[in-house]
Amino acid sequence: MADNYLLKTYDKFLKFPMGRKLFSWYSARRAPYFSTVSPLITQLKPNHCEVLIKKRKGLQNHIGTMHVIAICNGLEMAMGFMCEASIPKHLRWIPKGMSLTYPAKADSDIRCIAEVPSDAWQPGELPISVKAFNQQGTVVVEGTITVWVSEKPKK
């Protein structure tokens, strides 16, 4: 998958000081809603992406924990970047739905992970496992984001 445009771009940014931060800033500006959580893409490889969201006042709810919608934003970003870094060139994807549970309070910075098995890329529904962890490694949000995978139209 070395010819994937997103992985090539990520690798180019990693050659610079603060490359992950620069790549995350650049990427979040291309999909502006993601910038609301100031994400840091800490790991990007085929079938796996991790995004860090720092706990800050603007992302907290009324009880002082990270608002679950901010975490959903991070999970969706991890899913989207994982998809773009992984999907074969002849296929395309679009989100179809999200189903999540909140097993614990999000009381710290949050690490959002999206991943699929390497053989998952087939036309049809693709359930993508997503999990968000607090700094202690406790799962605070988990579930599935389903995407629809289809063949790209012939040109």
C-alpha positions as a Markdown table, in Angstrom:
| # | Residue | x | y | z |
|---|---|---|---|---|
| 1 | Met | 0.0 | 0.0 | 0.0 |
| 2 | Ala | 3.1 | 2.2 | -0.3 |
| 3 | Asp | 1.5 | 4.1 | -3.3 |
| 4 | Asn | -1.5 | 5.3 | -1.1 |
| 5 | Tyr | -1.6 | 9.1 | -1.4 |
| 6 | Leu | -2.5 | 9.7 | 2.2 |
| 7 | Leu | 0.2 | 7.4 | 3.6 |
| 8 | Lys | 2.7 | 9.2 | 1.3 |
| 9 | Thr | 1.6 | 12.6 | 2.6 |
| 10 | Tyr | 1.8 | 11.4 | 6.2 |
| 11 | Asp | 5.3 | 10.0 | 5.6 |
| 12 | Lys | 6.4 | 13.3 | 4.1 |
| 13 | Phe | 5.2 | 15.3 | 7.1 |
| 14 | Leu | 6.9 | 12.9 | 9.5 |
| 15 | Lys | 10.3 | 14.0 | 8.1 |
| 16 | Phe | 9.7 | 17.5 | 9.7 |
| 17 | Pro | 10.1 | 18.5 | 13.3 |
| 18 | Met | 6.6 | 18.3 | 14.8 |
| 19 | Gly | 5.5 | 16.4 | 11.6 |
| 20 | Arg | 2.5 | 14.7 | 13.3 |
| 21 | Lys | 1.2 | 18.0 | 14.6 |
| 22 | Leu | 1.7 | 19.6 | 11.2 |
| 23 | Phe | 0.0 | 16.7 | 9.4 |
| 24 | Ser | -2.9 | 16.8 | 11.8 |
| 25 | Trp | -3.4 | 20.5 | 11.5 |
| 26 | Tyr | -3.2 | 20.3 | 7.7 |
| 27 | Ser | -5.6 | 17.4 | 7.6 |
| 28 | Ala | -8.2 | 18.8 | 10.0 |
| 29 | Arg | -8.3 | 22.0 | 8.0 |
| 30 | Arg | -9.2 | 20.0 | 4.9 |
| 31 | Ala | -12.3 | 18.7 | 6.8 |
| 32 | Pro | -12.9 | 21.7 | 9.0 |
| 33 | Tyr | -15.3 | 20.2 | 11.5 |
| 34 | Phe | -12.5 | 17.9 | 12.8 |
| 35 | Ser | -10.5 | 21.0 | 13.8 |
| 36 | Thr | -13.0 | 21.7 | 16.5 |
| 37 | Val | -11.3 | 19.0 | 18.7 |
| 38 | Ser | -7.7 | 19.9 | 17.8 |
| 39 | Pro | -6.9 | 16.3 | 16.9 |
| 40 | Leu | -3.4 | 14.8 | 16.8 |
| 41 | Ile | -3.0 | 11.8 | 14.5 |
| 42 | Thr | -0.5 | 9.7 | 16.4 |
| 43 | Gln | -0.5 | 6.6 | 14.2 |
| 44 | Leu | -1.6 | 6.0 | 10.6 |
| 45 | Lys | -1.1 | 2.8 | 8.8 |
| 46 | Pro | -3.2 | 0.5 | 6.6 |
| 47 | Asn | -6.2 | -0.7 | 8.5 |
| 48 | His | -5.4 | 1.3 | 11.7 |
| 49 | Cys | -5.5 | 4.9 | 12.8 |
| 50 | Glu | -5.1 | 6.6 | 16.2 |
| 51 | Val | -6.1 | 10.1 | 17.0 |
| 52 | Leu | -5.4 | 11.9 | 20.3 |
| 53 | Ile | -7.8 | 14.5 | 21.7 |
| 54 | Lys | -6.5 | 16.6 | 24.6 |
| 55 | Lys | -9.1 | 17.3 | 27.3 |
| 56 | Arg | -9.7 | 21.0 | 27.5 |
| 57 | Lys | -12.5 | 23.3 | 28.8 |
| 58 | Gly | -14.1 | 23.7 | 25.4 |
| 59 | Leu | -14.6 | 20.0 | 25.0 |
| 60 | Gln | -16.0 | 19.3 | 28.4 |
| 61 | Asn | -19.6 | 18.7 | 29.4 |
| 62 | His | -21.4 | 19.9 | 32.6 |
| 63 | Ile | -19.7 | 17.3 | 34.8 |
| 64 | Gly | -16.2 | 18.1 | 33.6 |
| 65 | Thr | -15.6 | 15.1 | 31.5 |
| 66 | Met | -14.9 | 15.0 | 27.8 |
| 67 | His | -18.2 | 15.5 | 25.9 |
| 68 | Val | -19.1 | 12.3 | 24.0 |
| 69 | Ile | -19.7 | 14.2 | 20.8 |
| 70 | Ala | -16.1 | 15.5 | 20.8 |
| 71 | Ile | -15.0 | 11.8 | 21.2 |
| 72 | Cys | -17.3 | 10.8 | 18.4 |
| 73 | Asn | -15.6 | 13.5 | 16.3 |
| 74 | Gly | -12.2 | 11.9 | 17.1 |
| 75 | Leu | -13.5 | 8.4 | 16.4 |
| 76 | Glu | -15.0 | 9.5 | 13.0 |
| 77 | Met | -11.7 | 11.2 | 12.1 |
| 78 | Ala | -9.7 | 8.0 | 13.0 |
| 79 | Met | -12.2 | 5.9 | 10.9 |
| 80 | Gly | -12.0 | 8.3 | 7.9 |
| 81 | Phe | -8.2 | 8.5 | 7.9 |
| 82 | Met | -7.9 | 4.7 | 8.4 |
| 83 | Cys | -10.3 | 4.2 | 5.4 |
| 84 | Glu | -8.4 | 6.6 | 3.2 |
| 85 | Ala | -5.1 | 5.0 | 4.1 |
| 86 | Ser | -6.4 | 1.5 | 3.5 |
| 87 | Ile | -9.0 | 1.1 | 0.8 |
| 88 | Pro | -7.9 | -0.4 | -2.5 |
| 89 | Lys | -7.8 | 2.1 | -5.4 |
| 90 | His | -10.7 | 0.6 | -7.2 |
| 91 | Leu | -13.1 | 1.0 | -4.3 |
| 92 | Arg | -14.6 | 4.0 | -2.5 |
| 93 | Trp | -16.4 | 4.4 | 0.9 |
| 94 | Ile | -19.0 | 6.5 | 2.6 |
| 95 | Pro | -20.2 | 6.5 | 6.2 |
| 96 | Lys | -23.5 | 4.8 | 6.7 |
| 97 | Gly | -24.1 | 4.8 | 10.5 |
| 98 | Met | -22.6 | 4.8 | 14.0 |
| 99 | Ser | -23.5 | 2.7 | 17.0 |
| 100 | Leu | -21.7 | 3.4 | 20.3 |
| 101 | Thr | -21.8 | 2.7 | 24.0 |
| 102 | Tyr | -20.2 | 4.8 | 26.8 |
| 103 | Pro | -18.9 | 2.3 | 29.4 |
| 104 | Ala | -16.9 | 4.8 | 31.5 |
| 105 | Lys | -16.4 | 8.5 | 32.1 |
| 106 | Ala | -13.9 | 10.3 | 29.8 |
| 107 | Asp | -11.9 | 12.0 | 32.5 |
| 108 | Ser | -8.6 | 12.7 | 30.7 |
| 109 | Asp | -7.1 | 13.1 | 27.2 |
| 110 | Ile | -8.6 | 10.5 | 24.9 |
| 111 | Arg | -7.0 | 8.1 | 22.4 |
| 112 | Cys | -9.4 | 7.2 | 19.5 |
| 113 | Ile | -8.7 | 4.1 | 17.5 |
| 114 | Ala | -10.3 | 2.7 | 14.3 |
| 115 | Glu | -9.3 | -0.5 | 12.8 |
| 116 | Val | -10.4 | -3.3 | 10.5 |
| 117 | Pro | -8.8 | -6.6 | 9.4 |
| 118 | Ser | -6.7 | -6.3 | 6.3 |
| 119 | Asp | -9.1 | -8.6 | 4.3 |
| 120 | Ala | -12.1 | -6.5 | 5.1 |
| 121 | Trp | -12.1 | -4.3 | 1.9 |
| 122 | Gln | -14.9 | -5.8 | -0.2 |
| 123 | Pro | -18.0 | -4.1 | -1.7 |
| 124 | Gly | -20.9 | -3.9 | 0.7 |
| 125 | Glu | -21.3 | -2.9 | 4.4 |
| 126 | Leu | -18.1 | -2.7 | 6.3 |
| 127 | Pro | -18.4 | -2.5 | 10.2 |
| 128 | Ile | -15.3 | -0.7 | 11.5 |
| 129 | Ser | -14.4 | -1.2 | 15.2 |
| 130 | Val | -13.8 | 2.0 | 17.0 |
| 131 | Lys | -12.7 | 2.6 | 20.6 |
| 132 | Ala | -11.7 | 5.5 | 22.8 |
| 133 | Phe | -9.5 | 5.1 | 25.8 |
| 134 | Asn | -8.6 | 7.4 | 28.7 |
| 135 | Gln | -5.0 | 7.9 | 29.8 |
| 136 | Gln | -5.3 | 4.9 | 32.2 |
| 137 | Gly | -6.2 | 2.6 | 29.2 |
| 138 | Thr | -9.9 | 2.3 | 30.2 |
| 139 | Val | -12.3 | 2.1 | 27.3 |
| 140 | Val | -14.7 | 5.1 | 27.6 |
| 141 | Val | -16.5 | 4.8 | 24.2 |
| 142 | Glu | -16.7 | 1.8 | 21.9 |
| 143 | Gly | -18.7 | 0.6 | 19.0 |
| 144 | Thr | -18.9 | 0.4 | 15.3 |
| 145 | Ile | -19.0 | 2.9 | 12.5 |
| 146 | Thr | -20.4 | 1.2 | 9.4 |
| 147 | Val | -19.3 | 2.4 | 6.0 |
| 148 | Trp | -20.6 | 1.4 | 2.5 |
| 149 | Val | -17.9 | 0.2 | 0.2 |
| 150 | Ser | -18.5 | 0.2 | -3.5 |
| 151 | Glu | -16.6 | 0.0 | -6.8 |
| 152 | Lys | -15.6 | 3.3 | -8.3 |
| 153 | Pro | -17.4 | 4.0 | -11.5 |
| 154 | Lys | -15.5 | 3.2 | -14.7 |
| 155 | Lys | -14.1 | 6.3 | -16.4 |
